[in-house]
Amino acid sequence: MNLLRQTLAALNPVQGCGPWLQQLVQQQQDQLPLPGAGHTLARWQALADVAACDLSLVKLFEGHTDALAILHELDADNLLGRIARPEHACWAVWASEAPPGRVTITAGASPETVQLNGIKHWCSGASSVDFALLTAWQADGSGPQLVALPLAQAGVHVVPDAWQAVGMAASGSFDVQLTRATGWRVGKPRAYLSRPGFWHGGAGIAACWYGGAMGLANSLHQSMVDMALRTGGAPWSPFKLAATGRVDVVLRSTALLLIDAARWIDEHPANDACTTALRVRLAAQACAQQVLDEVGRALGPTPFCHNAAFARLAADLPVFIRQCSADADFAALGQQVLQQVDGNHTPWSL
């Protein structure tokens, strides 16, 4: 973990997220513990550390490490050796089904290959990764089928002008148009959604959101320390102290929920983790929103205008947490809670 933090601190700020991801992969900082294998918390701690450094970077890093975990879970590790690939290849996972984007499958040159046609939205790292795992559908609408797609081929066209947001712009989340592109089947149809790791990965996103909030909170903490040094220990502003207290409560509460979720996943690796994942995602989303508000009010406009890393983090975080489906996720969590009947306890017994 210390080595990862040292690597993040030494990243060249002029290079950008694509080269940063390649550097992390080349230094094998992407070899995280697999989710549900006993060290899920360590995996999430790494994601949070990368997120605290740069949210666009963690968007690519999380996608890459998730792809490696998916390939392992679906017994497709050998696929890495069969596809011609550069050493230290970078991966992404493109599973959004936002309308009207949909990729369809036709038969390929061999039973394990397919041809892909259509458009895929929200393709993070489209211009910087080497391979993507994407969801695709049969012509009759059945699926999804997970497919490994090498990007260095004529049938893959990146459409960069679809992304208009300032936040998360560095992640390169573009549309990708596929025209008779060749891909390799990964697992059976619907295996991507039905595997236990689907919700393990979803919970890992919460660790990224938490890391973004942690990065902003670190700026508040450092500001308070610097102020004490400048003023020779003069009393802090009570308003900044109150903001620091509120930030501490929401961060520690969310951290404990993430720790408990990681423990539960490690103890029940084959169980449906939907409830656990929804709970930590919603908690981390609310935490990030509150920390952004508290830190912004406490520090005022200065870091937004004069601190490039802070300004980028503050712009990226509201966009990133919108990956949460808000009230739809709350409704799904409520349904999960009501379905888990225990005659001896209420759902919230201590």
C-alpha positions as a printed NumPy array, in Angstrom:
array([[  0.   ,   0.   ,   0.   ],
       [  2.824,   2.387,   0.826],
       [  4.423,   1.609,  -2.538],
       [  1.186,   2.481,  -4.327],
       [  0.978,   5.807,  -2.489],
       [  4.602,   6.544,  -3.353],
       [  3.912,   5.788,  -7.007],
       [  0.846,   8.035,  -7.018],
       [  2.784,  10.882,  -5.395],
       [  5.478,  10.615,  -8.08 ],
       [  3.165,  10.685, -11.126],
       [  4.102,  13.326, -13.694],
       [  1.178,  15.811, -13.698],
       [  1.619,  16.666, -17.383],
       [  1.179,  13.088, -18.614],
       [ -2.521,  12.469, -17.942],
       [ -4.587,   9.465, -16.956],
       [ -3.729,   7.111, -19.809],
       [  0.026,   7.165, -19.169],
       [ -0.608,   7.116, -15.418],
       [ -2.623,   3.899, -15.757],
       [  0.101,   2.372, -17.92 ],
       [  2.686,   3.254, -15.289],
       [  0.652,   1.624, -12.516],
       [  0.203,  -1.502, -14.647],
       [  3.878,  -1.663, -15.619],
       [  4.84 ,  -1.45 , -11.951],
       [  2.281,  -4.196, -11.146],
       [  0.335,  -1.893,  -8.851],
       [ -2.776,  -3.314, -10.547],
       [ -2.299,  -6.741,  -8.934],
       [ -4.912,  -6.183,  -6.242],
       [ -6.433,  -8.91 ,  -4.061],
       [ -9.43 , -10.454,  -5.776],
       [-12.806,  -9.495,  -4.259],
       [-14.238, -12.097,  -1.922],
       [-10.889, -13.86 ,  -1.507],
       [-10.158, -12.724,   2.033],
       [ -8.617,  -9.302,   1.434],
       [-11.428,  -7.276,  -0.092],
       [-10.744,  -4.365,   2.251],
       [ -7.148,  -4.119,   1.001],
       [ -8.478,  -3.998,  -2.559],
       [-10.85 ,  -1.167,  -1.665],
       [ -8.152,   0.7  ,   0.246],
       [ -6.055,   0.737,  -2.93 ],
       [ -9.006,   2.025,  -4.959],
       [ -9.657,   4.741,  -2.369],
       [ -6.012,   5.832,  -2.422],
       [ -6.014,   6.138,  -6.217],
       [ -9.316,   8.017,  -6.07 ],
       [ -7.962,  10.479,  -3.507],
       [ -5.153,  11.199,  -5.989],
       [ -7.307,  11.591,  -9.12 ],
       [-10.86 ,  10.442,  -9.837],
       [-10.412,  10.151, -13.589],
       [ -7.401,   7.938, -12.967],
       [ -9.326,   5.693, -10.581],
       [-12.111,   5.414, -13.148],
       [ -9.578,   3.778, -15.484],
       [ -7.748,   1.891, -12.729],
       [-10.944,   0.451, -11.253],
       [-12.133,  -0.62 , -14.702],
       [ -8.806,  -2.309, -15.447],
       [ -8.648,  -4.154, -12.121],
       [-12.323,  -5.104, -12.409],
       [-11.671,  -6.585, -15.854],
       [ -8.863,  -8.747, -14.44 ],
       [-11.161,  -9.937, -11.639],
       [-13.957, -10.744, -14.111],
       [-11.645, -12.745, -16.377],
       [-10.508, -14.756, -13.371],
       [-14.024, -15.323, -12.044],
       [-15.301, -16.516, -15.437],
       [-12.311, -18.845, -15.888],
       [-11.055, -16.788, -18.817],
       [ -7.518, -16.099, -17.608],
       [ -6.198, -18.158, -20.524],
       [ -7.828, -15.668, -22.891],
       [ -5.022, -13.269, -22.053],
       [ -2.544, -15.673, -23.63 ],
       [ -4.616, -16.364, -26.767],
       [ -5.213, -12.762, -27.829],
       [ -2.206, -11.042, -29.377],
       [ -1.5  ,  -8.253, -26.91 ],
       [  1.254,  -5.928, -25.812],
       [  2.953,  -6.638, -22.524],
       [  1.273,  -4.919, -19.572],
       [ -1.981,  -4.413, -21.472],
       [ -4.597,  -2.055, -20.041],
       [ -8.238,  -3.16 , -19.876],
       [-11.619,  -1.517, -19.424],
       [-15.145,  -2.738, -18.685],
       [-17.912,  -1.231, -20.834],
       [-21.261,  -2.524, -19.6  ],
       [-23.521,   0.507, -19.914],
       [-26.726,  -0.13 , -21.826],
       [-27.772,   3.52 , -22.04 ],
       [-30.227,   4.003, -24.921],
       [-29.936,   4.123, -27.846],
       [-26.556,   2.42 , -27.625],
       [-26.523,  -1.337, -28.046],
       [-23.952,  -3.682, -29.545],
       [-25.199,  -6.769, -31.383],
       [-23.469, -10.072, -32.027],
       [-23.152, -12.071, -35.22 ],
       [-21.155, -15.262, -35.724],
       [-17.392, -14.915, -35.974],
       [-14.742, -16.887, -37.818],
       [-14.602, -19.485, -35.015],
       [-16.954, -20.686, -32.252],
       [-15.203, -18.543, -29.658],
       [-15.19 , -15.33 , -31.7  ],
       [-17.99 , -12.959, -32.677],
       [-18.483,  -9.938, -34.878],
       [-19.732,  -6.8  , -33.146],
       [-21.826,  -3.996, -34.588],
       [-23.385,  -0.978, -32.928],
       [-22.491,   1.837, -30.586],
       [-21.412,   1.662, -26.953],
       [-21.787,   4.691, -24.683],
       [-19.765,   5.665, -21.584],
       [-16.583,   3.882, -22.683],
       [-14.022,   5.069, -20.136],
       [-10.458,   4.964, -21.383],
       [-11.588,   4.411, -24.984],
       [ -8.569,   6.23 , -26.384],
       [ -5.988,   4.889, -23.928],
       [ -6.667,   1.198, -23.089],
       [ -5.75 ,  -1.824, -25.193],
       [ -8.741,  -4.126, -24.556],
       [-12.278,  -3.873, -23.236],
       [-14.771,  -6.301, -21.792],
       [-18.151,  -5.221, -23.099],
       [-21.716,  -6.473, -22.995],
       [-23.32 ,  -7.354, -26.336],
       [-26.614,  -8.88 , -27.43 ],
       [-27.907, -11.42 , -29.911],
       [-30.07 , -10.174, -32.764],
       [-33.154, -11.665, -31.046],
       [-32.486,  -9.545, -27.951],
       [-31.119, -12.33 , -25.766],
       [-28.071, -11.738, -23.635],
       [-26.016, -10.049, -22.569],
       [-22.907, -11.875, -23.683],
       [-19.605, -10.595, -22.325],
       [-17.032, -10.097, -25.082],
       [-13.321,  -9.268, -24.988],
       [-12.57 ,  -6.631, -27.612],
       [ -9.075,  -5.689, -28.854],
       [ -9.273,  -1.983, -29.694],
       [ -6.435,  -1.886, -32.225],
       [ -8.533,  -2.977, -35.207],
       [-10.225,  -1.26 , -38.127],
       [-13.758,  -1.941, -36.9  ],
       [-13.364,   0.164, -33.747],
       [-14.009,   3.903, -34.041],
       [-13.829,   6.216, -31.019],
       [-16.288,   9.145, -31.072],
       [-14.683,  11.698, -28.711],
       [-17.087,  14.637, -29.076],
       [-19.963,  12.933, -27.228],
       [-18.565,  13.884, -23.783],
       [-19.45 ,  17.468, -22.873],
       [-18.934,  17.516, -19.095],
       [-15.976,  19.297, -17.502],
       [-15.962,  16.779, -14.632],
       [-14.299,  13.418, -15.383],
       [-13.228,  14.701, -18.797],
       [ -9.733,  13.281, -18.299],
       [-11.152,   9.745, -18.057],
       [-11.779,   9.766, -21.805],
       [-15.294,   8.33 , -21.459],
       [-16.259,   8.431, -25.118],
       [-18.689,   6.614, -27.382],
       [-17.294,   3.746, -29.438],
       [-18.781,   2.744, -32.81 ],
       [-18.207,  -0.888, -33.788],
       [-18.471,  -2.102, -37.365],
       [-17.761,  -5.802, -37.914],
       [-15.228,  -5.698, -35.082],
       [-13.875,  -9.029, -33.863],
       [-14.248, -10.045, -30.228],
       [-13.874, -13.176, -28.081],
       [-16.684, -14.659, -25.994],
       [-16.062, -14.543, -22.228],
       [-18.213, -16.966, -20.268],
       [-21.761, -17.975, -21.101],
       [-24.626, -15.576, -21.896],
       [-25.708, -13.627, -18.79 ],
       [-22.692, -14.903, -16.827],
       [-21.512, -11.312, -16.39 ],
       [-24.684, -10.368, -14.483],
       [-25.3  , -13.63 , -12.603],
       [-21.808, -14.094, -11.095],
       [-21.324, -13.093,  -7.426],
       [-18.56 , -10.69 ,  -8.399],
       [-20.996,  -8.406, -10.217],
       [-22.067,  -6.833,  -6.935],
       [-18.56 ,  -7.097,  -5.479],
       [-17.43 ,  -4.777,  -8.252],
       [-20.403,  -2.507,  -7.7  ],
       [-19.448,  -2.144,  -4.06 ],
       [-15.874,  -1.367,  -5.098],
       [-17.148,   1.756,  -6.857],
       [-18.282,   2.992,  -3.434],
       [-14.665,   2.802,  -2.291],
       [-13.748,   5.065,  -5.217],
       [-16.385,   7.621,  -4.236],
       [-15.203,   7.421,  -0.65 ],
       [-11.64 ,   8.01 ,  -1.809],
       [-12.693,  11.147,  -3.667],
       [-14.376,  12.466,  -0.524],
       [-11.27 ,  11.54 ,   1.477],
       [ -9.108,  13.543,  -0.924],
       [-11.232,  16.66 ,  -0.397],
       [-11.268,  16.134,   3.376],
       [ -7.478,  15.836,   3.357],
       [ -7.336,  19.332,   1.839],
       [ -9.454,  20.685,   4.69 ],
       [ -7.274,  18.936,   7.258],
       [ -4.076,  20.244,   5.673],
       [ -5.525,  23.754,   5.533],
       [ -6.23 ,  23.658,   9.257],
       [ -2.702,  22.403,  10.026],
       [ -1.134,  25.069,   7.797],
       [ -3.216,  27.764,   9.459],
       [ -2.015,  26.706,  12.897],
       [  1.598,  26.894,  11.718],
       [  1.128,  30.337,  10.19 ],
       [ -0.619,  31.803,  13.218],
       [  1.545,  30.221,  15.866],
       [ -1.261,  28.09 ,  17.267],
       [ -3.974,  30.763,  17.352],
       [ -7.496,  29.345,  17.839],
       [ -9.099,  27.903,  14.726],
       [-12.285,  29.308,  13.318],
       [-15.229,  27.645,  15.095],
       [-16.995,  27.342,  11.755],
       [-14.067,  25.43 ,  10.207],
       [-13.842,  23.286,  13.313],
       [-17.548,  22.445,  13.004],
       [-17.085,  21.585,   9.328],
       [-14.141,  19.342,  10.246],
       [-16.276,  17.584,  12.85 ],
       [-19.131,  16.97 ,  10.42 ],
       [-16.69 ,  15.699,   7.796],
       [-15.128,  13.346,  10.352],
       [-18.488,  11.863,  11.351],
       [-19.69 ,  11.184,   7.812],
       [-16.333,   9.81 ,   6.642],
       [-15.847,   7.534,   9.634],
       [-19.441,   6.29 ,   9.426],
       [-19.024,   5.452,   5.75 ],
       [-15.608,   3.886,   6.339],
       [-17.044,   1.565,   8.983],
       [-19.819,   0.551,   6.603],
       [-17.24 ,  -0.229,   3.895],
       [-15.139,  -2.219,   6.374],
       [-18.177,  -4.237,   7.413],
       [-19.198,  -4.801,   3.779],
       [-15.71 ,  -6.038,   2.874],
       [-15.778,  -8.429,   5.833],
       [-19.221,  -9.745,   4.832],
       [-18.152, -10.298,   1.217],
       [-15.049, -12.201,   2.327],
       [-17.157, -14.371,   4.651],
       [-19.866, -14.991,   1.998],
       [-18.026, -14.836,  -1.357],
       [-20.618, -16.877,  -3.252],
       [-23.7  , -15.089,  -1.833],
       [-25.731, -12.387,  -3.537],
       [-24.149,  -9.121,  -2.363],
       [-26.809,  -6.85 ,  -3.871],
       [-28.049,  -5.484,  -0.522],
       [-24.536,  -4.884,   0.764],
       [-23.429,  -3.178,  -2.449],
       [-26.468,  -0.921,  -2.689],
       [-26.072,   0.111,   0.947],
       [-22.406,   1.107,   0.652],
       [-22.92 ,   2.801,  -2.72 ],
       [-25.733,   4.974,  -1.41 ],
       [-23.834,   5.765,   1.775],
       [-20.656,   6.673,  -0.131],
       [-22.607,   8.814,  -2.579],
       [-24.213,  10.781,   0.268],
       [-20.873,  11.026,   2.063],
       [-19.164,  12.431,  -1.018],
       [-21.902,  15.003,  -1.53 ],
       [-21.757,  16.181,   2.09 ],
       [-17.956,  16.337,   2.217],
       [-17.858,  18.337,  -1.011],
       [-20.348,  20.81 ,   0.453],
       [-18.68 ,  21.058,   3.876],
       [-15.149,  21.454,   2.521],
       [-16.25 ,  23.992,  -0.074],
       [-17.995,  26.145,   2.498],
       [-15.111,  25.884,   4.949],
       [-12.319,  26.734,   2.514],
       [-14.119,  29.177,   0.242],
       [-13.171,  29.816,  -3.4  ],
       [ -9.373,  29.767,  -3.036],
       [ -8.68 ,  26.039,  -3.616],
       [-11.289,  25.879,  -6.384],
       [ -9.42 ,  28.633,  -8.218],
       [ -5.749,  28.231,  -7.263],
       [ -5.258,  24.515,  -6.516],
       [ -5.407,  22.452,  -9.703],
       [ -5.681,  19.052,  -8.017],
       [ -8.422,  20.237,  -5.645],
       [-10.34 ,  21.963,  -8.449],
       [-10.191,  18.845, -10.609],
       [-11.334,  16.62 ,  -7.738],
       [-14.194,  18.979,  -6.882],
       [-15.337,  19.037, -10.522],
       [-14.961,  15.282, -11.028],
       [-16.727,  14.058,  -7.886],
       [-20.289,  15.305,  -8.635],
       [-20.122,  13.7  , -12.085],
       [-18.675,  10.409, -10.83 ],
       [-21.258,   9.894,  -8.067],
       [-24.081,  10.32 , -10.585],
       [-23.237,   6.745, -11.559],
       [-25.419,   6.026,  -8.538],
       [-29.039,   5.618,  -9.639],
       [-30.311,   7.744,  -6.746],
       [-33.942,   6.995,  -5.812],
       [-34.017,   3.897,  -8.008],
       [-31.202,   2.441,  -5.894],
       [-32.927,   3.476,  -2.663],
       [-36.096,   1.716,  -3.852],
       [-34.122,  -1.392,  -4.789],
       [-32.445,  -1.4  ,  -1.374],
       [-35.801,  -0.963,   0.363],
       [-37.174,  -3.959,  -1.5  ],
       [-34.142,  -6.038,  -0.533],
       [-34.579,  -5.1  ,   3.14 ],
       [-38.272,  -6.021,   3.145],
       [-37.58 ,  -9.378,   1.515],
       [-35.055, -10.368,   4.177],
       [-37.487, -11.38 ,   6.9  ],
       [-36.146, -12.369,  10.321],
       [-38.76 , -13.195,  12.897],
       [-36.409, -12.487,  15.816],
       [-35.03 ,  -9.105,  14.786],
       [-36.002,  -5.976,  12.911],
       [-33.695,  -5.135,   9.988],
       [-31.999,  -2.49 ,  12.125],
       [-31.5  ,  -4.212,  15.478],
       [-28.16 ,  -3.355,  17.058]])
